[in-house]
Amino acid sequence: MEFDAVLLAPRRARMIAQGLWHDRTINAELDACLSACPDKLALTAYRVEAGDEKRFTYRELASMADRIAVGLTRLGVQKNDVVACQLPNWWQFTLLYLACSRIGAVINPLMHIFRERELNFMLKHGEAKVIVAPKTFRGFDFEQMIAAIQPGLPHLKHVVVIDGQGSNSFEALLSGPAWENEPDAAAILSAHRPGPDDITQLIYTSGTTGEPKGVMHSANTVMANIIPYAERLQLNAEDVVLMASPMAHQTGFMYGLMMPIMLKASAVLQDIWEPKKAVEIINREKATFTMASTPFLTDLTRAVSEGSTPVPTLKTFLCAGAPIPGPLVEQARSALSTKIVSAWGMTENGAVTLIALNDPDERAFTTDGLPLPGVELKVVGADEQSLPPGETGKLYVRACSNFGGYLRRQHLNGTDAEDWFDTGDLARMDAQGYIRITGRSKDVIIRGGENIPVVEIESLLYRHPAVAMAAIVAYPDERLGERACAVVVTKPGQSFDMPTLVDYLKAQKVALQYIPERLELLDAMPATPSGKIQKFKLREQLQTMLSAR
């Protein structure tokens, strides 16, 4: 595979001079763990349905990584070949990435919820040579699905199946034979180790706005983010990181897979989110940190409250992906005795902003944090000039962790000659530099020439006791151009209607022109695997409903 990561080379000299790129790879980090703490517990992976767990010390982790790496070369995998991975949070995910890194292959994480349509596009676009998937997971046969589409994927040579029974099983091809003891193993493992600017990860955007784009990251770009992220959160080798967010998303990959190794800490994986099980795992493994989206925090808070089982070791819960309702922060602080940290980021950058541990709790629900070291932000108006504090405009980011570009989509890179990346988000910045994401640029609703503050109205709706999820999207209007529709999922047993919505927002002193003029109730929101509501799908559904009436 030829990678066109055109955004890396032009900024290398500056990043090195500023000390923001560290010229290390995950290989160096794992080797450092093997030297400093070989017998420390590195990884514990829980499979909820199977009811089992698997543990690795750093010595065992490095040995298995070498084994799988040599096994991959037996399948014809070479440097810069793409190895796709459609796995839940299983130990094989972590080991597959470490193995790819040993031989310079590129990991392509794919969400386990993807089916034929998504896989056809991503596997073809990324030219994956190998895909590793479960035989079955949550009742679905992945082997059968991939076998059906493989004839249309000329680059896909091998489908490797975990818990399979045939000759293509992960166990038979990769993790079973002691490949690391073969006569040529040492040469294989030293010949093609990647450099810090080689592409290490090809990961597709979550698709809140349409067709996914293949984001290319190097070791330098991801590590330039993980290091200041861990420093702001005061994480170190004594921490135990619980990761139940999918590792096929940047949250799980960077902070559940890579970060614990870089810290010489311990990682704990949970493959299916069950809050009661999470409470059990936190207490059993003495987890100190986790990161997930708002629904995870809601569930964990409820599970601890209802079960009267505290989680005293859990120091920090970083919540990102959507604004955190104020009442949830208050409930979580009371139930969990855990610091709730708000953050904002993108697949293209990793985490961009975080509040600090010593910030007041209200910062978690009124802001999305301060930029990390190595990150610059600006909010600009229609004339592309920077706006004063408090005004909303387009958010641009210039970051050491900015990606290398979109695979075969250079025209969409959205980065200018000065390295400013157009995030596609709207935001405002206060006088202290804290930002608040107020919506996507494509989510702007202009009603009769007046911009509706979408995120603020959504945040108010989340505070209503009957509302579980809320989103506001535009629908066309002949006179005003656009009007606003509130889409709501109610809590079990609760009711919500248009008069209730209007009366509630009026009581909150919302300007009349900001109150949505339509309400649609859904059983569930269309969402990305990380929990972000896909507003483009809501707009499509709304258009279909309006056309049918």
Secondary structure by P-SEA (a helix, b strand, c coil): cccccccccccaaaaaaacccccccaaaaaaaaaacccccccbbbbbccccbbbbbcaaaaaaaaaaaaaaaaaacccccbbbbbbccccaaaaaaaaaaaacbbbbbbbbccccaaaaaaaaaaacccbbbbbcccccccaaaaaaaaccccccccbbbbccccccccccccccccccccccaaaaaacccccccccccbbbbccccccbbbbbbbcaaaaaacaaaaaaaacccccbbbbbcccccccccccccccccccccbbbbbbccccaaaaaaaaaaaccccccccaaaaaaaaaaaaaaccccccccbbbbccccccaaaaaaaaaaccbbbbbbcccccccccccccccccccccccccccccccbbbbbbcccccccccccccbbbbbccccccccccccccccccccccccccccccccccccccccccccccccccccccaaaaaaaaaaacccccbbbbbbbbbccccbbbbbbbbbcccccccaaaaaaaaaaacccccccccbbbbbccccccccccccaaaaaaaaaaaaaac
